[in-house]
Amino acid sequence: MIQPFTRLTVADNSGAKELMCIRVLGGTGRRTAQIGDLIVYDRSPRGTRIFGPVARELREKDFMKIVSLAPEVI
């Protein structure tokens, strides 16, 4: 689960090394984010490569571009 002020490692080649969740949006009293929640609403990745496996939930939520860039889906 991702809470506010959680530090995350970036898994693409966008140039960022680490990011921090400032706030979890959506719903009344929602305190955590889950796998597959959007960080940027663009729906397309900033980078062109993804390092490491991605979660299967991305395929279920129709993020096929990210799934196709990843070396493995778990």
mmCIF file of the N, C-alpha and C atoms, coordinates in Angstrom:
data_MODEL
# 
_entry.id   MODEL 
# 
loop_
_atom_site.group_PDB 
_atom_site.id 
_atom_site.type_symbol 
_atom_site.label_atom_id 
_atom_site.label_alt_id 
_atom_site.label_comp_id 
_atom_site.label_asym_id 
_atom_site.label_entity_id 
_atom_site.label_seq_id 
_atom_site.pdbx_PDB_ins_code 
_atom_site.Cartn_x 
_atom_site.Cartn_y 
_atom_site.Cartn_z 
_atom_site.occupancy 
_atom_site.B_iso_or_equiv 
_atom_site.pdbx_formal_charge 
_atom_site.auth_seq_id 
_atom_site.auth_comp_id 
_atom_site.auth_asym_id 
_atom_site.auth_atom_id 
_atom_site.pdbx_PDB_model_num 
ATOM 1   N N  . MET A 1 1  ? 0.824   -1.170  0.000   1.00 0.00 ? 1  MET A N  1 
ATOM 2   C CA . MET A 1 1  ? 0.000   0.000   0.000   1.00 0.00 ? 1  MET A CA 1 
ATOM 3   C C  . MET A 1 1  ? 0.878   1.246   0.000   1.00 0.00 ? 1  MET A C  1 
ATOM 4   N N  . ILE A 1 2  ? 0.417   2.240   -0.682  1.00 0.00 ? 2  ILE A N  1 
ATOM 5   C CA . ILE A 1 2  ? 1.160   3.487   -0.802  1.00 0.00 ? 2  ILE A CA 1 
ATOM 6   C C  . ILE A 1 2  ? 0.408   4.566   -0.036  1.00 0.00 ? 2  ILE A C  1 
ATOM 7   N N  . GLN A 1 3  ? 1.053   5.128   0.965   1.00 0.00 ? 3  GLN A N  1 
ATOM 8   C CA . GLN A 1 3  ? 0.476   6.175   1.786   1.00 0.00 ? 3  GLN A CA 1 
ATOM 9   C C  . GLN A 1 3  ? 1.144   7.498   1.444   1.00 0.00 ? 3  GLN A C  1 
ATOM 10  N N  . PRO A 1 4  ? 0.571   8.616   1.881   1.00 0.00 ? 4  PRO A N  1 
ATOM 11  C CA . PRO A 1 4  ? 1.255   9.894   1.666   1.00 0.00 ? 4  PRO A CA 1 
ATOM 12  C C  . PRO A 1 4  ? 2.660   9.880   2.276   1.00 0.00 ? 4  PRO A C  1 
ATOM 13  N N  . PHE A 1 5  ? 3.596   10.484  1.570   1.00 0.00 ? 5  PHE A N  1 
ATOM 14  C CA . PHE A 1 5  ? 5.011   10.592  1.936   1.00 0.00 ? 5  PHE A CA 1 
ATOM 15  C C  . PHE A 1 5  ? 5.772   9.275   1.806   1.00 0.00 ? 5  PHE A C  1 
ATOM 16  N N  . THR A 1 6  ? 5.195   8.293   1.110   1.00 0.00 ? 6  THR A N  1 
ATOM 17  C CA . THR A 1 6  ? 5.921   7.069   0.810   1.00 0.00 ? 6  THR A CA 1 
ATOM 18  C C  . THR A 1 6  ? 6.891   7.342   -0.324  1.00 0.00 ? 6  THR A C  1 
ATOM 19  N N  . ARG A 1 7  ? 8.131   6.893   -0.187  1.00 0.00 ? 7  ARG A N  1 
ATOM 20  C CA . ARG A 1 7  ? 9.132   7.056   -1.241  1.00 0.00 ? 7  ARG A CA 1 
ATOM 21  C C  . ARG A 1 7  ? 9.115   5.818   -2.125  1.00 0.00 ? 7  ARG A C  1 
ATOM 22  N N  . LEU A 1 8  ? 9.079   6.036   -3.449  1.00 0.00 ? 8  LEU A N  1 
ATOM 23  C CA . LEU A 1 8  ? 8.985   4.954   -4.422  1.00 0.00 ? 8  LEU A CA 1 
ATOM 24  C C  . LEU A 1 8  ? 10.168  5.010   -5.376  1.00 0.00 ? 8  LEU A C  1 
ATOM 25  N N  . THR A 1 9  ? 10.602  3.854   -5.857  1.00 0.00 ? 9  THR A N  1 
ATOM 26  C CA . THR A 1 9  ? 11.660  3.776   -6.852  1.00 0.00 ? 9  THR A CA 1 
ATOM 27  C C  . THR A 1 9  ? 11.025  3.771   -8.229  1.00 0.00 ? 9  THR A C  1 
ATOM 28  N N  . VAL A 1 10 ? 11.555  4.560   -9.139  1.00 0.00 ? 10 VAL A N  1 
ATOM 29  C CA . VAL A 1 10 ? 11.025  4.653   -10.500 1.00 0.00 ? 10 VAL A CA 1 
ATOM 30  C C  . VAL A 1 10 ? 11.566  3.485   -11.312 1.00 0.00 ? 10 VAL A C  1 
ATOM 31  N N  . ALA A 1 11 ? 10.688  2.835   -12.091 1.00 0.00 ? 11 ALA A N  1 
ATOM 32  C CA . ALA A 1 11 ? 11.079  1.638   -12.836 1.00 0.00 ? 11 ALA A CA 1 
ATOM 33  C C  . ALA A 1 11 ? 11.058  1.861   -14.337 1.00 0.00 ? 11 ALA A C  1 
ATOM 34  N N  . ASP A 1 12 ? 11.310  3.074   -14.798 1.00 0.00 ? 12 ASP A N  1 
ATOM 35  C CA . ASP A 1 12 ? 11.430  3.309   -16.237 1.00 0.00 ? 12 ASP A CA 1 
ATOM 36  C C  . ASP A 1 12 ? 12.627  4.221   -16.477 1.00 0.00 ? 12 ASP A C  1 
ATOM 37  N N  . ASN A 1 13 ? 12.843  4.619   -17.710 1.00 0.00 ? 13 ASN A N  1 
ATOM 38  C CA . ASN A 1 13 ? 14.017  5.438   -18.012 1.00 0.00 ? 13 ASN A CA 1 
ATOM 39  C C  . ASN A 1 13 ? 13.653  6.905   -18.213 1.00 0.00 ? 13 ASN A C  1 
ATOM 40  N N  . SER A 1 14 ? 12.727  7.415   -17.436 1.00 0.00 ? 14 SER A N  1 
ATOM 41  C CA . SER A 1 14 ? 12.300  8.808   -17.567 1.00 0.00 ? 14 SER A CA 1 
ATOM 42  C C  . SER A 1 14 ? 13.326  9.788   -17.001 1.00 0.00 ? 14 SER A C  1 
ATOM 43  N N  . GLY A 1 15 ? 14.305  9.310   -16.271 1.00 0.00 ? 15 GLY A N  1 
ATOM 44  C CA . GLY A 1 15 ? 15.324  10.171  -15.696 1.00 0.00 ? 15 GLY A CA 1 
ATOM 45  C C  . GLY A 1 15 ? 15.174  10.346  -14.201 1.00 0.00 ? 15 GLY A C  1 
ATOM 46  N N  . ALA A 1 16 ? 14.002  10.096  -13.673 1.00 0.00 ? 16 ALA A N  1 
ATOM 47  C CA . ALA A 1 16 ? 13.789  10.202  -12.228 1.00 0.00 ? 16 ALA A CA 1 
ATOM 48  C C  . ALA A 1 16 ? 14.312  8.942   -11.549 1.00 0.00 ? 16 ALA A C  1 
ATOM 49  N N  . LYS A 1 17 ? 14.879  9.085   -10.386 1.00 0.00 ? 17 LYS A N  1 
ATOM 50  C CA . LYS A 1 17 ? 15.389  7.944   -9.628  1.00 0.00 ? 17 LYS A CA 1 
ATOM 51  C C  . LYS A 1 17 ? 14.421  7.533   -8.523  1.00 0.00 ? 17 LYS A C  1 
ATOM 52  N N  . GLU A 1 18 ? 13.833  8.534   -7.886  1.00 0.00 ? 18 GLU A N  1 
ATOM 53  C CA . GLU A 1 18 ? 12.960  8.275   -6.754  1.00 0.00 ? 18 GLU A CA 1 
ATOM 54  C C  . GLU A 1 18 ? 11.851  9.318   -6.754  1.00 0.00 ? 18 GLU A C  1 
ATOM 55  N N  . LEU A 1 19 ? 10.666  8.924   -6.326  1.00 0.00 ? 19 LEU A N  1 
ATOM 56  C CA . LEU A 1 19 ? 9.575   9.878   -6.211  1.00 0.00 ? 19 LEU A CA 1 
ATOM 57  C C  . LEU A 1 19 ? 8.872   9.676   -4.889  1.00 0.00 ? 19 LEU A C  1 
ATOM 58  N N  . MET A 1 20 ? 8.074   10.660  -4.513  1.00 0.00 ? 20 MET A N  1 
ATOM 59  C CA . MET A 1 20 ? 7.372   10.595  -3.250  1.00 0.00 ? 20 MET A CA 1 
ATOM 60  C C  . MET A 1 20 ? 5.894   10.883  -3.480  1.00 0.00 ? 20 MET A C  1 
ATOM 61  N N  . CYS A 1 21 ? 5.039   10.065  -2.895  1.00 0.00 ? 21 CYS A N  1 
ATOM 62  C CA . CYS A 1 21 ? 3.600   10.282  -2.957  1.00 0.00 ? 21 CYS A CA 1 
ATOM 63  C C  . CYS A 1 21 ? 3.258   11.436  -2.018  1.00 0.00 ? 21 CYS A C  1 
ATOM 64  N N  . ILE A 1 22 ? 2.659   12.474  -2.569  1.00 0.00 ? 22 ILE A N  1 
ATOM 65  C CA . ILE A 1 22 ? 2.298   13.629  -1.752  1.00 0.00 ? 22 ILE A CA 1 
ATOM 66  C C  . ILE A 1 22 ? 0.902   13.469  -1.176  1.00 0.00 ? 22 ILE A C  1 
ATOM 67  N N  . ARG A 1 23 ? -0.026  12.982  -2.003  1.00 0.00 ? 23 ARG A N  1 
ATOM 68  C CA . ARG A 1 23 ? -1.403  12.846  -1.557  1.00 0.00 ? 23 ARG A CA 1 
ATOM 69  C C  . ARG A 1 23 ? -2.086  11.756  -2.358  1.00 0.00 ? 23 ARG A C  1 
ATOM 70  N N  . VAL A 1 24 ? -2.972  10.998  -1.728  1.00 0.00 ? 24 VAL A N  1 
ATOM 71  C CA . VAL A 1 24 ? -3.769  9.980   -2.400  1.00 0.00 ? 24 VAL A CA 1 
ATOM 72  C C  . VAL A 1 24 ? -5.125  10.593  -2.687  1.00 0.00 ? 24 VAL A C  1 
ATOM 73  N N  . LEU A 1 25 ? -5.491  10.654  -3.966  1.00 0.00 ? 25 LEU A N  1 
ATOM 74  C CA . LEU A 1 25 ? -6.742  11.287  -4.370  1.00 0.00 ? 25 LEU A CA 1 
ATOM 75  C C  . LEU A 1 25 ? -7.856  10.260  -4.530  1.00 0.00 ? 25 LEU A C  1 
ATOM 76  N N  . GLY A 1 26 ? -9.086  10.726  -4.441  1.00 0.00 ? 26 GLY A N  1 
ATOM 77  C CA . GLY A 1 26 ? -10.254 9.904   -4.735  1.00 0.00 ? 26 GLY A CA 1 
ATOM 78  C C  . GLY A 1 26 ? -10.911 9.339   -3.499  1.00 0.00 ? 26 GLY A C  1 
ATOM 79  N N  . GLY A 1 27 ? -12.200 9.570   -3.399  1.00 0.00 ? 27 GLY A N  1 
ATOM 80  C CA . GLY A 1 27 ? -12.969 8.986   -2.320  1.00 0.00 ? 27 GLY A CA 1 
ATOM 81  C C  . GLY A 1 27 ? -12.833 9.740   -1.009  1.00 0.00 ? 27 GLY A C  1 
ATOM 82  N N  . THR A 1 28 ? -13.812 9.570   -0.164  1.00 0.00 ? 28 THR A N  1 
ATOM 83  C CA . THR A 1 28 ? -13.803 10.198  1.144   1.00 0.00 ? 28 THR A CA 1 
ATOM 84  C C  . THR A 1 28 ? -13.008 9.327   2.110   1.00 0.00 ? 28 THR A C  1 
ATOM 85  N N  . GLY A 1 29 ? -11.996 9.882   2.690   1.00 0.00 ? 29 GLY A N  1 
ATOM 86  C CA . GLY A 1 29 ? -11.210 9.148   3.673   1.00 0.00 ? 29 GLY A CA 1 
ATOM 87  C C  . GLY A 1 29 ? -10.287 8.096   3.096   1.00 0.00 ? 29 GLY A C  1 
ATOM 88  N N  . ARG A 1 30 ? -10.005 8.149   1.822   1.00 0.00 ? 30 ARG A N  1 
ATOM 89  C CA . ARG A 1 30 ? -9.108  7.165   1.218   1.00 0.00 ? 30 ARG A CA 1 
ATOM 90  C C  . ARG A 1 30 ? -7.685  7.486   1.649   1.00 0.00 ? 30 ARG A C  1 
ATOM 91  N N  . ARG A 1 31 ? -7.030  6.533   2.279   1.00 0.00 ? 31 ARG A N  1 
ATOM 92  C CA . ARG A 1 31 ? -5.718  6.800   2.855   1.00 0.00 ? 31 ARG A CA 1 
ATOM 93  C C  . ARG A 1 31 ? -4.580  6.121   2.111   1.00 0.00 ? 31 ARG A C  1 
ATOM 94  N N  . THR A 1 32 ? -4.860  5.081   1.336   1.00 0.00 ? 32 THR A N  1 
ATOM 95  C CA . THR A 1 32 ? -3.787  4.363   0.656   1.00 0.00 ? 32 THR A CA 1 
ATOM 96  C C  . THR A 1 32 ? -4.113  4.189   -0.815  1.00 0.00 ? 32 THR A C  1 
ATOM 97  N N  . ALA A 1 33 ? -3.075  4.033   -1.611  1.00 0.00 ? 33 ALA A N  1 
ATOM 98  C CA . ALA A 1 33 ? -3.219  3.721   -3.028  1.00 0.00 ? 33 ALA A CA 1 
ATOM 99  C C  . ALA A 1 33 ? -2.849  2.256   -3.225  1.00 0.00 ? 33 ALA A C  1 
ATOM 100 N N  . GLN A 1 34 ? -3.323  1.658   -4.296  1.00 0.00 ? 34 GLN A N  1 
ATOM 101 C CA . GLN A 1 34 ? -3.072  0.254   -4.588  1.00 0.00 ? 34 GLN A CA 1 
ATOM 102 C C  . GLN A 1 34 ? -2.289  0.129   -5.885  1.00 0.00 ? 34 GLN A C  1 
ATOM 103 N N  . ILE A 1 35 ? -1.893  -1.075  -6.225  1.00 0.00 ? 35 ILE A N  1 
ATOM 104 C CA . ILE A 1 35 ? -1.220  -1.336  -7.497  1.00 0.00 ? 35 ILE A CA 1 
ATOM 105 C C  . ILE A 1 35 ? -2.185  -1.018  -8.628  1.00 0.00 ? 35 ILE A C  1 
ATOM 106 N N  . GLY A 1 36 ? -1.715  -0.283  -9.604  1.00 0.00 ? 36 GLY A N  1 
ATOM 107 C CA . GLY A 1 36 ? -2.535  0.066   -10.756 1.00 0.00 ? 36 GLY A CA 1 
ATOM 108 C C  . GLY A 1 36 ? -3.185  1.430   -10.666 1.00 0.00 ? 36 GLY A C  1 
ATOM 109 N N  . ASP A 1 37 ? -3.123  2.087   -9.518  1.00 0.00 ? 37 ASP A N  1 
ATOM 110 C CA . ASP A 1 37 ? -3.650  3.444   -9.411  1.00 0.00 ? 37 ASP A CA 1 
ATOM 111 C C  . ASP A 1 37 ? -2.765  4.387   -10.215 1.00 0.00 ? 37 ASP A C  1 
ATOM 112 N N  . LEU A 1 38 ? -3.374  5.366   -10.860 1.00 0.00 ? 38 LEU A N  1 
ATOM 113 C CA . LEU A 1 38 ? -2.621  6.289   -11.704 1.00 0.00 ? 38 LEU A CA 1 
ATOM 114 C C  . LEU A 1 38 ? -1.818  7.272   -10.872 1.00 0.00 ? 38 LEU A C  1 
ATOM 115 N N  . ILE A 1 39 ? -0.602  7.525   -11.299 1.00 0.00 ? 39 ILE A N  1 
ATOM 116 C CA . ILE A 1 39 ? 0.213   8.562   -10.684 1.00 0.00 ? 39 ILE A CA 1 
ATOM 117 C C  . ILE A 1 39 ? 0.097   9.833   -11.510 1.00 0.00 ? 39 ILE A C  1 
ATOM 118 N N  . VAL A 1 40 ? 0.170   9.708   -12.818 1.00 0.00 ? 40 VAL A N  1 
ATOM 119 C CA . VAL A 1 40 ? -0.012  10.813  -13.752 1.00 0.00 ? 40 VAL A CA 1 
ATOM 120 C C  . VAL A 1 40 ? -1.153  10.402  -14.678 1.00 0.00 ? 40 VAL A C  1 
ATOM 121 N N  . TYR A 1 41 ? -2.091  11.281  -14.938 1.00 0.00 ? 41 TYR A N  1 
ATOM 122 C CA . TYR A 1 41 ? -3.284  10.919  -15.691 1.00 0.00 ? 41 TYR A CA 1 
ATOM 123 C C  . TYR A 1 41 ? -3.041  10.745  -17.184 1.00 0.00 ? 41 TYR A C  1 
ATOM 124 N N  . ASP A 1 42 ? -1.839  10.884  -17.650 1.00 0.00 ? 42 ASP A N  1 
ATOM 125 C CA . ASP A 1 42 ? -1.518  10.849  -19.073 1.00 0.00 ? 42 ASP A CA 1 
ATOM 126 C C  . ASP A 1 42 ? -1.816  9.501   -19.732 1.00 0.00 ? 42 ASP A C  1 
ATOM 127 N N  . ARG A 1 43 ? -1.802  8.404   -19.013 1.00 0.00 ? 43 ARG A N  1 
ATOM 128 C CA . ARG A 1 43 ? -2.024  7.039   -19.485 1.00 0.00 ? 43 ARG A CA 1 
ATOM 129 C C  . ARG A 1 43 ? -0.949  6.537   -20.447 1.00 0.00 ? 43 ARG A C  1 
ATOM 130 N N  . SER A 1 44 ? 0.064   7.313   -20.724 1.00 0.00 ? 44 SER A N  1 
ATOM 131 C CA . SER A 1 44 ? 1.186   6.813   -21.510 1.00 0.00 ? 44 SER A CA 1 
ATOM 132 C C  . SER A 1 44 ? 2.465   7.069   -20.714 1.00 0.00 ? 44 SER A C  1 
ATOM 133 N N  . PRO A 1 45 ? 3.393   6.133   -20.737 1.00 0.00 ? 45 PRO A N  1 
ATOM 134 C CA . PRO A 1 45 ? 4.596   6.292   -19.921 1.00 0.00 ? 45 PRO A CA 1 
ATOM 135 C C  . PRO A 1 45 ? 5.493   7.415   -20.416 1.00 0.00 ? 45 PRO A C  1 
ATOM 136 N N  . ARG A 1 46 ? 6.220   8.020   -19.522 1.00 0.00 ? 46 ARG A N  1 
ATOM 137 C CA . ARG A 1 46 ? 7.171   9.071   -19.878 1.00 0.00 ? 46 ARG A CA 1 
ATOM 138 C C  . ARG A 1 46 ? 8.420   8.481   -20.512 1.00 0.00 ? 46 ARG A C  1 
ATOM 139 N N  . GLY A 1 47 ? 8.829   7.322   -20.073 1.00 0.00 ? 47 GLY A N  1 
ATOM 140 C CA . GLY A 1 47 ? 10.033  6.679   -20.594 1.00 0.00 ? 47 GLY A CA 1 
ATOM 141 C C  . GLY A 1 47 ? 9.708   5.675   -21.692 1.00 0.00 ? 47 GLY A C  1 
ATOM 142 N N  . THR A 1 48 ? 10.761  5.059   -22.233 1.00 0.00 ? 48 THR A N  1 
ATOM 143 C CA . THR A 1 48 ? 10.582  4.081   -23.307 1.00 0.00 ? 48 THR A CA 1 
ATOM 144 C C  . THR A 1 48 ? 11.012  2.690   -22.892 1.00 0.00 ? 48 THR A C  1 
ATOM 145 N N  . ARG A 1 49 ? 11.559  2.547   -21.684 1.00 0.00 ? 49 ARG A N  1 
ATOM 146 C CA . ARG A 1 49 ? 11.964  1.239   -21.186 1.00 0.00 ? 49 ARG A CA 1 
ATOM 147 C C  . ARG A 1 49 ? 11.511  1.100   -19.744 1.00 0.00 ? 49 ARG A C  1 
ATOM 148 N N  . ILE A 1 50 ? 11.194  -0.137  -19.353 1.00 0.00 ? 50 ILE A N  1 
ATOM 149 C CA . ILE A 1 50 ? 10.826  -0.428  -17.971 1.00 0.00 ? 50 ILE A CA 1 
ATOM 150 C C  . ILE A 1 50 ? 11.770  -1.509  -17.480 1.00 0.00 ? 50 ILE A C  1 
ATOM 151 N N  . PHE A 1 51 ? 12.361  -1.302  -16.318 1.00 0.00 ? 51 PHE A N  1 
ATOM 152 C CA . PHE A 1 51 ? 13.304  -2.249  -15.749 1.00 0.00 ? 51 PHE A CA 1 
ATOM 153 C C  . PHE A 1 51 ? 12.603  -3.054  -14.661 1.00 0.00 ? 51 PHE A C  1 
ATOM 154 N N  . GLY A 1 52 ? 12.578  -4.357  -14.792 1.00 0.00 ? 52 GLY A N  1 
ATOM 155 C CA . GLY A 1 52 ? 11.979  -5.219  -13.788 1.00 0.00 ? 52 GLY A CA 1 
ATOM 156 C C  . GLY A 1 52 ? 10.546  -5.587  -14.124 1.00 0.00 ? 52 GLY A C  1 
ATOM 157 N N  . PRO A 1 53 ? 9.998   -6.533  -13.377 1.00 0.00 ? 53 PRO A N  1 
ATOM 158 C CA . PRO A 1 53 ? 8.642   -7.013  -13.650 1.00 0.00 ? 53 PRO A CA 1 
ATOM 159 C C  . PRO A 1 53 ? 7.574   -6.008  -13.233 1.00 0.00 ? 53 PRO A C  1 
ATOM 160 N N  . VAL A 1 54 ? 6.386   -6.135  -13.836 1.00 0.00 ? 54 VAL A N  1 
ATOM 161 C CA . VAL A 1 54 ? 5.232   -5.320  -13.461 1.00 0.00 ? 54 VAL A CA 1 
ATOM 162 C C  . VAL A 1 54 ? 4.115   -6.244  -12.991 1.00 0.00 ? 54 VAL A C  1 
ATOM 163 N N  . ALA A 1 55 ? 3.166   -5.708  -12.266 1.00 0.00 ? 55 ALA A N  1 
ATOM 164 C CA . ALA A 1 55 ? 2.081   -6.506  -11.695 1.00 0.00 ? 55 ALA A CA 1 
ATOM 165 C C  . ALA A 1 55 ? 1.046   -6.871  -12.750 1.00 0.00 ? 55 ALA A C  1 
ATOM 166 N N  . ARG A 1 56 ? 0.403   -7.995  -12.548 1.00 0.00 ? 56 ARG A N  1 
ATOM 167 C CA . ARG A 1 56 ? -0.620  -8.492  -13.460 1.00 0.00 ? 56 ARG A CA 1 
ATOM 168 C C  . ARG A 1 56 ? -1.846  -7.577  -13.502 1.00 0.00 ? 56 ARG A C  1 
ATOM 169 N N  . GLU A 1 57 ? -2.075  -6.827  -12.444 1.00 0.00 ? 57 GLU A N  1 
ATOM 170 C CA . GLU A 1 57 ? -3.220  -5.929  -12.386 1.00 0.00 ? 57 GLU A CA 1 
ATOM 171 C C  . GLU A 1 57 ? -3.167  -4.866  -13.478 1.00 0.00 ? 57 GLU A C  1 
ATOM 172 N N  . LEU A 1 58 ? -1.978  -4.531  -13.959 1.00 0.00 ? 58 LEU A N  1 
ATOM 173 C CA . LEU A 1 58 ? -1.873  -3.559  -15.050 1.00 0.00 ? 58 LEU A CA 1 
ATOM 174 C C  . LEU A 1 58 ? -2.517  -4.095  -16.322 1.00 0.00 ? 58 LEU A C  1 
ATOM 175 N N  . ARG A 1 59 ? -2.384  -5.393  -16.573 1.00 0.00 ? 59 ARG A N  1 
ATOM 176 C CA . ARG A 1 59 ? -3.036  -5.988  -17.744 1.00 0.00 ? 59 ARG A CA 1 
ATOM 177 C C  . ARG A 1 59 ? -4.556  -5.964  -17.571 1.00 0.00 ? 59 ARG A C  1 
ATOM 178 N N  . GLU A 1 60 ? -5.025  -6.231  -16.363 1.00 0.00 ? 60 GLU A N  1 
ATOM 179 C CA . GLU A 1 60 ? -6.465  -6.234  -16.100 1.00 0.00 ? 60 GLU A CA 1 
ATOM 180 C C  . GLU A 1 60 ? -7.064  -4.837  -16.199 1.00 0.00 ? 60 GLU A C  1 
ATOM 181 N N  . LYS A 1 61 ? -6.274  -3.800  -15.878 1.00 0.00 ? 61 LYS A N  1 
ATOM 182 C CA . LYS A 1 61 ? -6.762  -2.421  -15.954 1.00 0.00 ? 61 LYS A CA 1 
ATOM 183 C C  . LYS A 1 61 ? -6.472  -1.782  -17.299 1.00 0.00 ? 61 LYS A C  1 
ATOM 184 N N  . ASP A 1 62 ? -6.054  -2.590  -18.266 1.00 0.00 ? 62 ASP A N  1 
ATOM 185 C CA . ASP A 1 62 ? -5.885  -2.177  -19.665 1.00 0.00 ? 62 ASP A CA 1 
ATOM 186 C C  . ASP A 1 62 ? -4.762  -1.155  -19.871 1.00 0.00 ? 62 ASP A C  1 
ATOM 187 N N  . PHE A 1 63 ? -3.633  -1.364  -19.206 1.00 0.00 ? 63 PHE A N  1 
ATOM 188 C CA . PHE A 1 63 ? -2.425  -0.571  -19.439 1.00 0.00 ? 63 PHE A CA 1 
ATOM 189 C C  . PHE A 1 63 ? -1.500  -1.376  -20.350 1.00 0.00 ? 63 PHE A C  1 
ATOM 190 N N  . MET A 1 64 ? -1.945  -1.660  -21.557 1.00 0.00 ? 64 MET A N  1 
ATOM 191 C CA . MET A 1 64 ? -1.226  -2.563  -22.445 1.00 0.00 ? 64 MET A CA 1 
ATOM 192 C C  . MET A 1 64 ? 0.111   -1.996  -22.907 1.00 0.00 ? 64 MET A C  1 
ATOM 193 N N  . LYS A 1 65 ? 0.252   -0.688  -23.014 1.00 0.00 ? 65 LYS A N  1 
ATOM 194 C CA . LYS A 1 65 ? 1.522   -0.111  -23.439 1.00 0.00 ? 65 LYS A CA 1 
ATOM 195 C C  . LYS A 1 65 ? 2.603   -0.368  -22.392 1.00 0.00 ? 65 LYS A C  1 
ATOM 196 N N  . ILE A 1 66 ? 2.258   -0.242  -21.131 1.00 0.00 ? 66 ILE A N  1 
ATOM 197 C CA . ILE A 1 66 ? 3.219   -0.514  -20.065 1.00 0.00 ? 66 ILE A CA 1 
ATOM 198 C C  . ILE A 1 66 ? 3.536   -1.998  -20.008 1.00 0.00 ? 66 ILE A C  1 
ATOM 199 N N  . VAL A 1 67 ? 2.524   -2.846  -20.165 1.00 0.00 ? 67 VAL A N  1 
ATOM 200 C CA . VAL A 1 67 ? 2.740   -4.291  -20.146 1.00 0.00 ? 67 VAL A CA 1 
ATOM 201 C C  . VAL A 1 67 ? 3.643   -4.718  -21.293 1.00 0.00 ? 67 VAL A C  1 
ATOM 202 N N  . SER A 1 68 ? 3.486   -4.107  -22.461 1.00 0.00 ? 68 SER A N  1 
ATOM 203 C CA . SER A 1 68 ? 4.316   -4.491  -23.604 1.00 0.00 ? 68 SER A CA 1 
ATOM 204 C C  . SER A 1 68 ? 5.769   -4.045  -23.434 1.00 0.00 ? 68 SER A C  1 
ATOM 205 N N  . LEU A 1 69 ? 6.026   -2.988  -22.667 1.00 0.00 ? 69 LEU A N  1 
ATOM 206 C CA . LEU A 1 69 ? 7.393   -2.531  -22.432 1.00 0.00 ? 69 LEU A CA 1 
ATOM 207 C C  . LEU A 1 69 ? 8.110   -3.342  -21.355 1.00 0.00 ? 69 LEU A C  1 
ATOM 208 N N  . ALA A 1 70 ? 7.369   -3.968  -20.468 1.00 0.00 ? 70 ALA A N  1 
ATOM 209 C CA . ALA A 1 70 ? 7.970   -4.671  -19.336 1.00 0.00 ? 70 ALA A CA 1 
ATOM 210 C C  . ALA A 1 70 ? 8.561   -6.008  -19.773 1.00 0.00 ? 70 ALA A C  1 
ATOM 211 N N  . PRO A 1 71 ? 9.677   -6.407  -19.161 1.00 0.00 ? 71 PRO A N  1 
ATOM 212 C CA . PRO A 1 71 ? 10.273  -7.693  -19.515 1.00 0.00 ? 71 PRO A CA 1 
ATOM 213 C C  . PRO A 1 71 ? 9.498   -8.881  -18.956 1.00 0.00 ? 71 PRO A C  1 
ATOM 214 N N  . GLU A 1 72 ? 8.709   -8.671  -17.901 1.00 0.00 ? 72 GLU A N  1 
ATOM 215 C CA . GLU A 1 72 ? 7.991   -9.772  -17.275 1.00 0.00 ? 72 GLU A CA 1 
ATOM 216 C C  . GLU A 1 72 ? 6.751   -9.235  -16.567 1.00 0.00 ? 72 GLU A C  1 
ATOM 217 N N  . VAL A 1 73 ? 5.660   -10.006 -16.625 1.00 0.00 ? 73 VAL A N  1 
ATOM 218 C CA . VAL A 1 73 ? 4.425   -9.662  -15.913 1.00 0.00 ? 73 VAL A CA 1 
ATOM 219 C C  . VAL A 1 73 ? 4.200   -10.735 -14.863 1.00 0.00 ? 73 VAL A C  1 
ATOM 220 N N  . ILE A 1 74 ? 4.104   -10.324 -13.593 1.00 0.00 ? 74 ILE A N  1 
ATOM 221 C CA . ILE A 1 74 ? 3.892   -11.303 -12.519 1.00 0.00 ? 74 ILE A CA 1 
ATOM 222 C C  . ILE A 1 74 ? 2.536   -11.112 -11.892 1.00 0.00 ? 74 ILE A C  1 
# 
